[in-house]
């Protein structure tokens, strides 16, 4: 009987639960782990605290840029023996002016051309007047400074098309201006709203 009682006490004591307090003292944060600009890099390690919102950044918090070249081309055709700029081309001239305003370091060369009709000297002067007419619009209407624009007349030295019919003559009576500039774009993180270049 004593043995049974002993066994009973043993089993009862074995079932008793000891509660151990595992609550630790509050941890004191020793270092500032805040990220003031929300780019995923803690401020203490962020070498570029002014990075753009949503920019793809490296481990030091600095973003990267992609440089791309942007272009603008202007072509204006003229009536025979005329350097008057038709109103239908003014919007195209305005787009060139807008480009030059957006990229103030750019300069443009305006090339004037003629068809093969008439004497070389007269065509040279006419082509110069055509280039100058576009230059004048850029200066007077859009406030582009004179130093940024070169106007050159080539006469019929650089024909666009060879031949002697009215369509070819009309295409050769023109000015051409091409301008380009580099622009820097911040590389952004991919999001569900991103568009891959190859899909554009």
matplotlib code that plots the C-alpha trace (Angstrom):
import matplotlib.pyplot as plt

x = [0.0, 2.8, 4.2, 1.0, 0.8, 4.4, 3.7, 0.6, 2.6, 5.4, 3.0, 1.1, 4.4, 5.5, 2.4, 2.9, 4.0, 6.7, 6.2, 9.4, 9.3, 10.9, 10.1, 13.3, 14.1, 13.2, 16.0, 17.5, 18.3, 21.9, 22.0, 19.7, 18.1, 15.7, 15.2, 14.2, 13.6, 12.1, 14.4, 15.2, 18.7, 19.1, 20.0, 23.3, 24.5, 22.8, 25.5, 22.8, 20.1, 18.5, 17.8, 14.5, 11.4, 11.1, 14.7, 16.6, 19.4, 22.5, 23.5, 24.9, 21.6, 22.8, 20.8, 22.0, 21.2, 20.8, 21.9, 20.0, 20.2, 17.2, 16.7, 14.6, 14.5, 12.9, 12.1, 10.3, 9.5, 9.1, 7.4, 9.5, 11.7, 10.4, 11.7, 8.4, 7.7, 4.2, 1.9, 1.5, 5.2, 5.1, 4.1, 7.1, 9.4, 7.8, 8.7, 12.3, 12.2, 10.7, 13.5, 16.1, 14.4, 14.3, 18.0, 19.5, 23.1, 22.1, 22.9, 21.4, 22.6, 19.8, 20.7, 18.9, 18.6, 17.1, 16.1, 18.3, 16.2, 18.0, 21.5, 23.9, 24.5, 20.8, 20.0, 22.8, 21.3, 17.8, 18.8, 20.6, 17.4, 15.4, 17.7, 17.7, 13.8, 13.7, 16.4, 14.4, 11.3, 13.3, 14.7, 11.7, 8.8, 10.5, 13.3, 16.1, 19.4, 21.2, 24.5, 22.7, 21.6, 23.6, 22.0, 23.8, 22.7, 23.9, 22.0, 21.6, 24.8, 23.1, 20.0, 17.6, 16.4, 17.9, 15.7, 13.8, 10.1, 7.9, 7.7, 11.5, 11.9, 9.4, 11.2, 14.5, 13.2, 13.7, 15.5, 16.8, 17.7, 18.8, 19.6, 20.3, 21.1, 21.8, 19.4, 19.9, 17.1, 17.0, 16.8, 13.6, 12.6, 10.3, 6.7, 3.5, 3.1, 6.5, 6.6, 9.5, 11.3, 10.8, 7.1, 6.7]
y = [0.0, 2.3, 1.6, 2.6, 5.8, 6.6, 5.9, 8.1, 11.0, 10.5, 10.7, 13.7, 15.6, 14.7, 16.3, 19.6, 22.4, 24.8, 28.2, 29.9, 33.6, 34.0, 37.7, 39.5, 43.1, 45.5, 45.7, 49.1, 50.0, 51.0, 52.4, 54.6, 52.3, 54.9, 55.4, 59.1, 59.0, 55.6, 54.1, 51.0, 52.2, 53.3, 56.9, 56.1, 54.3, 56.4, 58.3, 60.0, 61.3, 63.2, 60.3, 60.5, 58.8, 55.3, 55.3, 52.1, 52.5, 50.6, 49.4, 52.9, 54.6, 56.1, 55.8, 55.4, 57.2, 56.2, 58.7, 58.8, 60.9, 62.8, 64.3, 66.9, 67.4, 70.2, 70.2, 73.1, 73.3, 76.5, 77.7, 78.3, 81.4, 82.1, 82.2, 82.9, 80.3, 78.9, 78.9, 75.2, 74.8, 77.2, 74.4, 72.4, 75.4, 75.8, 72.2, 72.9, 76.1, 74.1, 71.6, 74.3, 75.8, 72.5, 71.9, 75.4, 74.1, 73.1, 74.9, 74.4, 74.8, 75.6, 74.5, 76.2, 74.4, 75.0, 73.1, 73.1, 75.8, 79.1, 80.4, 79.1, 82.6, 83.4, 80.0, 80.4, 83.7, 82.2, 79.3, 81.6, 83.7, 80.5, 79.5, 83.0, 83.1, 80.2, 81.7, 85.0, 83.1, 81.3, 84.6, 86.9, 84.6, 82.2, 84.2, 81.8, 83.8, 84.5, 82.8, 79.5, 79.5, 79.3, 79.8, 78.5, 78.5, 75.7, 76.5, 73.3, 71.8, 69.1, 68.0, 65.7, 64.1, 64.1, 64.8, 67.6, 67.3, 69.5, 67.0, 66.7, 70.5, 71.0, 68.5, 70.1, 73.6, 73.2, 73.9, 71.2, 71.5, 68.7, 68.9, 66.5, 66.5, 64.0, 63.7, 61.8, 59.6, 58.2, 54.4, 53.6, 50.5, 48.0, 48.2, 46.6, 49.9, 49.8, 49.4, 47.4, 49.1, 46.2, 46.3, 50.0]
z = [0.0, 0.8, -2.6, -4.3, -2.3, -3.2, -6.8, -6.8, -5.2, -7.8, -10.7, -9.3, -8.7, -12.2, -13.6, -11.8, -14.1, -13.3, -14.9, -15.9, -16.6, -20.0, -20.3, -21.1, -20.3, -23.1, -25.7, -26.0, -29.6, -29.7, -33.3, -35.3, -37.9, -39.2, -43.0, -43.3, -47.1, -47.3, -49.9, -47.9, -46.7, -43.1, -42.8, -41.0, -44.1, -46.7, -48.8, -51.0, -48.8, -51.6, -54.0, -56.0, -54.6, -56.1, -57.5, -57.7, -55.2, -54.3, -50.8, -50.0, -51.0, -54.2, -57.4, -61.0, -64.1, -67.7, -70.3, -73.6, -76.7, -77.8, -81.2, -83.0, -86.8, -88.7, -92.4, -94.1, -97.8, -99.8, -102.9, -106.0, -105.7, -102.2, -98.7, -97.0, -94.3, -94.7, -91.6, -91.8, -90.7, -87.7, -85.3, -86.4, -85.8, -82.4, -81.5, -82.4, -80.2, -77.3, -77.6, -77.5, -74.4, -72.7, -73.5, -73.2, -74.0, -77.5, -80.7, -84.1, -87.7, -90.2, -93.8, -96.7, -100.0, -103.4, -106.6, -109.6, -111.4, -111.9, -111.6, -108.9, -107.3, -107.1, -105.6, -103.0, -101.9, -101.9, -99.8, -97.3, -97.1, -96.4, -93.5, -92.2, -92.3, -89.9, -87.7, -87.5, -86.3, -83.6, -82.4, -82.7, -81.8, -79.4, -77.9, -78.8, -78.7, -82.0, -80.8, -80.6, -84.3, -87.5, -90.8, -93.9, -97.6, -99.9, -103.0, -105.0, -103.9, -101.7, -103.5, -101.7, -104.9, -108.4, -111.4, -113.2, -112.5, -110.3, -107.4, -107.2, -107.4, -104.6, -102.3, -102.9, -102.0, -98.2, -95.0, -92.7, -89.1, -86.8, -83.2, -80.4, -76.7, -74.0, -71.1, -67.8, -66.5, -63.0, -63.0, -61.1, -59.2, -61.0, -59.9, -61.3, -63.3, -64.9, -68.7, -70.1, -73.0, -75.3, -74.8, -75.6]

ax = plt.figure().add_subplot(projection="3d")
ax.plot(x, y, z, "-o")
ax.set_aspect("equal")
plt.show()
